[in-house]
Amino acid sequence: MNAVVAMDFSAVSEQQLTVIGSLTSENRHIYLLHFAEPNPDFVGFDTGPDVVRDQLAQQFHREHEQIQSMAQRLRDSGREATALLVQGPTVDTILRQAEKLEADLIVVGSHGHGAMYDMLVGSISAGVIRRSTVPVLVVPARGS
């Protein structure tokens, strides 16, 4: 049994860790997904001066350390966990990773922006719910 947990390092991410840690047994592998900003080379933009590249590399390294730290916390509590830093369209990538990893559960966070925000910007959790073939658990932000 596998679970894919999409993390964005917001306050709801801590709640997701708590929920998935309490819901899962030792026989479920937890995959933590975090989306790194796309490399400008991949989306057709000039990378600019070296300082920009260096800043992107430092940010990527910080995000890698943060997602690894979250996975280690789960491992320290007796869970099997793997951290994955991924790139791509968010909903598509979550669903593709869930299929690839044979997930039987997807966990996403909800920030509770409201209907107008979701209508204008879109909701990742709503997109995953609409298109997923496996159960999706939405963890709301506290106070939402």
C-alpha positions as a Markdown table, in Angstrom:
| # | Residue | x | y | z |
|---|---|---|---|---|
| 1 | Met | 0.0 | 0.0 | 0.0 |
| 2 | Asn | 1.4 | 3.4 | -1.0 |
| 3 | Ala | 0.3 | 7.0 | -0.3 |
| 4 | Val | 1.4 | 10.1 | -2.3 |
| 5 | Val | 1.4 | 13.3 | -0.2 |
| 6 | Ala | 1.7 | 16.5 | -2.2 |
| 7 | Met | 3.6 | 19.1 | 0.0 |
| 8 | Asp | 4.0 | 22.8 | -0.5 |
| 9 | Phe | 5.8 | 23.7 | 2.7 |
| 10 | Ser | 2.9 | 25.8 | 3.9 |
| 11 | Ala | 1.4 | 25.5 | 7.4 |
| 12 | Val | -1.0 | 22.8 | 6.1 |
| 13 | Ser | 2.1 | 20.6 | 5.2 |
| 14 | Glu | 2.7 | 20.0 | 8.9 |
| 15 | Gln | -1.0 | 19.0 | 9.3 |
| 16 | Gln | -0.6 | 16.6 | 6.4 |
| 17 | Leu | 2.4 | 14.9 | 8.1 |
| 18 | Thr | 0.4 | 14.5 | 11.3 |
| 19 | Val | -2.6 | 13.1 | 9.5 |
| 20 | Ile | -0.7 | 10.7 | 7.2 |
| 21 | Gly | 1.4 | 9.5 | 10.2 |
| 22 | Ser | -1.7 | 8.7 | 12.2 |
| 23 | Leu | -3.6 | 7.1 | 9.4 |
| 24 | Thr | -0.9 | 4.8 | 8.0 |
| 25 | Ser | 0.4 | 1.5 | 9.2 |
| 26 | Glu | 4.0 | 0.3 | 9.0 |
| 27 | Asn | 3.1 | -1.6 | 5.8 |
| 28 | Arg | 2.2 | 1.6 | 3.8 |
| 29 | His | 5.0 | 3.5 | 2.0 |
| 30 | Ile | 4.6 | 7.2 | 2.0 |
| 31 | Tyr | 5.9 | 9.3 | -0.9 |
| 32 | Leu | 6.2 | 13.0 | -0.2 |
| 33 | Leu | 6.1 | 15.1 | -3.3 |
| 34 | His | 7.3 | 18.7 | -3.5 |
| 35 | Phe | 7.2 | 20.7 | -6.7 |
| 36 | Ala | 10.4 | 22.6 | -7.5 |
| 37 | Glu | 10.2 | 25.7 | -9.6 |
| 38 | Pro | 10.8 | 24.9 | -13.2 |
| 39 | Asn | 14.3 | 25.5 | -14.5 |
| 40 | Pro | 14.0 | 28.5 | -16.9 |
| 41 | Asp | 15.9 | 26.5 | -19.5 |
| 42 | Phe | 13.0 | 24.0 | -19.6 |
| 43 | Val | 10.3 | 26.6 | -20.3 |
| 44 | Gly | 12.1 | 28.5 | -23.0 |
| 45 | Phe | 13.5 | 31.5 | -21.0 |
| 46 | Asp | 17.1 | 32.7 | -20.9 |
| 47 | Thr | 18.6 | 31.8 | -17.5 |
| 48 | Gly | 20.1 | 35.2 | -17.1 |
| 49 | Pro | 23.3 | 36.0 | -15.1 |
| 50 | Asp | 25.1 | 33.4 | -13.0 |
| 51 | Val | 23.7 | 34.9 | -9.8 |
| 52 | Val | 20.2 | 33.9 | -10.9 |
| 53 | Arg | 21.3 | 30.4 | -11.6 |
| 54 | Asp | 23.1 | 30.3 | -8.3 |
| 55 | Gln | 20.0 | 31.5 | -6.4 |
| 56 | Leu | 17.8 | 28.8 | -8.2 |
| 57 | Ala | 20.4 | 26.2 | -7.3 |
| 58 | Gln | 20.4 | 27.3 | -3.6 |
| 59 | Gln | 16.6 | 27.3 | -3.5 |
| 60 | Phe | 16.5 | 23.8 | -5.1 |
| 61 | His | 19.0 | 22.6 | -2.5 |
| 62 | Arg | 16.9 | 24.1 | 0.4 |
| 63 | Glu | 13.7 | 22.5 | -0.9 |
| 64 | His | 15.5 | 19.2 | -1.3 |
| 65 | Glu | 16.8 | 19.4 | 2.3 |
| 66 | Gln | 13.3 | 20.3 | 3.6 |
| 67 | Ile | 11.4 | 17.5 | 1.9 |
| 68 | Gln | 14.2 | 15.0 | 3.0 |
| 69 | Ser | 13.8 | 16.3 | 6.6 |
| 70 | Met | 10.0 | 15.7 | 6.5 |
| 71 | Ala | 10.5 | 12.2 | 5.2 |
| 72 | Gln | 13.1 | 11.5 | 7.9 |
| 73 | Arg | 10.6 | 12.5 | 10.5 |
| 74 | Leu | 8.2 | 9.9 | 9.2 |
| 75 | Arg | 11.0 | 7.3 | 9.1 |
| 76 | Asp | 11.9 | 8.2 | 12.7 |
| 77 | Ser | 8.3 | 7.4 | 13.7 |
| 78 | Gly | 8.5 | 4.0 | 12.1 |
| 79 | Arg | 7.0 | 4.7 | 8.7 |
| 80 | Glu | 8.5 | 4.0 | 5.3 |
| 81 | Ala | 8.9 | 7.3 | 3.5 |
| 82 | Thr | 10.6 | 8.6 | 0.4 |
| 83 | Ala | 11.0 | 12.3 | -0.6 |
| 84 | Leu | 10.6 | 13.3 | -4.2 |
| 85 | Leu | 11.3 | 16.7 | -5.7 |
| 86 | Val | 9.4 | 16.9 | -9.0 |
| 87 | Gln | 8.6 | 19.4 | -11.7 |
| 88 | Gly | 5.7 | 19.7 | -14.1 |
| 89 | Pro | 2.1 | 20.7 | -14.2 |
| 90 | Thr | 0.9 | 20.2 | -10.6 |
| 91 | Val | -2.3 | 18.1 | -11.0 |
| 92 | Asp | -1.0 | 16.1 | -13.9 |
| 93 | Thr | 2.3 | 15.3 | -12.1 |
| 94 | Ile | 0.5 | 14.3 | -8.8 |
| 95 | Leu | -1.7 | 11.9 | -10.8 |
| 96 | Arg | 1.2 | 10.6 | -12.9 |
| 97 | Gln | 3.3 | 10.0 | -9.8 |
| 98 | Ala | 0.4 | 8.3 | -8.0 |
| 99 | Glu | 0.0 | 5.9 | -10.9 |
| 100 | Lys | 3.7 | 5.2 | -11.2 |
| 101 | Leu | 4.1 | 4.6 | -7.5 |
| 102 | Glu | 0.9 | 2.4 | -7.4 |
| 103 | Ala | -0.6 | 4.7 | -4.8 |
| 104 | Asp | -3.9 | 3.7 | -3.2 |
| 105 | Leu | -4.3 | 7.1 | -1.5 |
| 106 | Ile | -3.4 | 10.7 | -2.5 |
| 107 | Val | -3.2 | 13.4 | 0.3 |
| 108 | Val | -3.4 | 17.1 | -0.6 |
| 109 | Gly | -3.7 | 20.2 | 1.4 |
| 110 | Ser | -6.4 | 22.9 | 1.1 |
| 111 | His | -5.6 | 26.5 | 1.9 |
| 112 | Gly | -9.3 | 27.6 | 2.0 |
| 113 | His | -8.8 | 30.6 | -0.3 |
| 114 | Gly | -12.5 | 30.6 | -1.2 |
| 115 | Ala | -14.6 | 30.1 | -4.3 |
| 116 | Met | -13.5 | 33.3 | -6.1 |
| 117 | Tyr | -9.8 | 32.5 | -5.8 |
| 118 | Asp | -10.5 | 28.9 | -6.9 |
| 119 | Met | -12.5 | 30.1 | -9.9 |
| 120 | Leu | -9.8 | 32.6 | -11.0 |
| 121 | Val | -6.7 | 30.7 | -10.1 |
| 122 | Gly | -7.8 | 27.1 | -9.8 |
| 123 | Ser | -7.6 | 24.6 | -7.0 |
| 124 | Ile | -5.1 | 21.9 | -7.1 |
| 125 | Ser | -7.0 | 19.7 | -4.6 |
| 126 | Ala | -10.2 | 20.1 | -6.7 |
| 127 | Gly | -8.3 | 19.1 | -9.9 |
| 128 | Val | -6.9 | 16.0 | -8.2 |
| 129 | Ile | -10.3 | 15.0 | -6.8 |
| 130 | Arg | -11.9 | 15.4 | -10.2 |
| 131 | Arg | -9.4 | 13.3 | -12.1 |
| 132 | Ser | -8.1 | 10.8 | -9.6 |
| 133 | Thr | -8.9 | 7.1 | -9.8 |
| 134 | Val | -7.9 | 6.5 | -6.2 |
| 135 | Pro | -9.2 | 8.0 | -3.0 |
| 136 | Val | -8.1 | 11.6 | -2.2 |
| 137 | Leu | -7.8 | 12.9 | 1.3 |
| 138 | Val | -7.9 | 16.7 | 1.6 |
| 139 | Val | -6.4 | 18.2 | 4.7 |
| 140 | Pro | -7.7 | 21.6 | 5.4 |
| 141 | Ala | -5.6 | 24.4 | 6.8 |
| 142 | Arg | -6.4 | 25.2 | 10.4 |
| 143 | Gly | -9.1 | 27.8 | 10.6 |
| 144 | Ser | -10.4 | 27.1 | 7.1 |
